[in-house]
Amino acid sequence: MDLILYSLLIVQLIGVTIEDFKNRAIWWGWIPLLILTCTCIAIRQIGVVDTINFFIMNIGFISIQLLLVTCWFSLKEKKLTNITNQYLGLGDILFFIPLCLLFSPINFIAFYLTSLILVLVSFIILKSLLFNNIQTIPLAGGISIFLICFFTCNFFLSWNRYLDGTIFFFNY
């Protein structure tokens, strides 16, 4: 059953990646499909109570981060700024919801920050080498690629991403 769920998740992530790179937007239907798949994965691995607790903590982190980004741009522009108008797509924000179901809080923060850095660095390299005219970052697509790579490696290494005693294969 786990193999089926992870295969379904990877197919969905490939769909998000293709759409985001092609259209700089994702189909709204991916979000509920991803939430359903990620919820099934989480409940099968850690149970309902831990799934709910981890989701609440992770979505709280994302909410605080988005609030701080909104405050930053509002202060910078000296008016209340909706970050989805210019800086971050609504699909990118909604894409964070299913991600909140896939990790314990500390591992989520580690994955989230690492994926943002990798997507930004990759975008800067691609823009400077190949695509000078690109103005927007396909954030959901980039994170999807990173997540596909992560789950592919995890298939062989069997790392428990719901255990806060490990971060990216390292015990502490």
C-alpha positions, 0 to 999 in steps of 0.5 A: 500500500505504501508503494502505491501511495508514494507512486501516486504522490510522485505522479502528482508531483511530476504533474505539478512540476510540468505545469508550474514550469510550463505555465507558471501556475498549477491546476487548483485540483492538484492541491486537494489530491496532494492533501488526500495522498499526503494525509493517507501517507501520514496516517499510515505512518504515524497515526491520526493524532500525530498527523494532526499535531504535526500538521498544526505545528507545520501550518503554524510555521508557514503562517508565521513565515507568510505573515512576516513576509507580508509585513516585510513587503508592506513596510518596504512599500509603505502600504499593506501589501498582498504578497500574492499579487506580485511576490508569491503565487497563490498556488505556491502558498497552497502547495505548502499545505500538503507538505505540512503533512509529510514531516515532523516539525523540525524536519519540515523546517529543515526540508522547507528551508533547504528546498527554498534555498535550492530552488533559489540557487537553481533559478539563479544559475538557470537564469544566468546560463540559459533563460535570461528573460525568465522573471518568475520562479516556479516555486511549487515545481522546484520544490516538487523536484526536490521532493521527488528526489528526496522520496526516491533517495528515501525509498532506498535509505528508509529515513524516518522523516516523522522523527525529530531525532533525525534531520536529512539522514543525520542523527543528532 
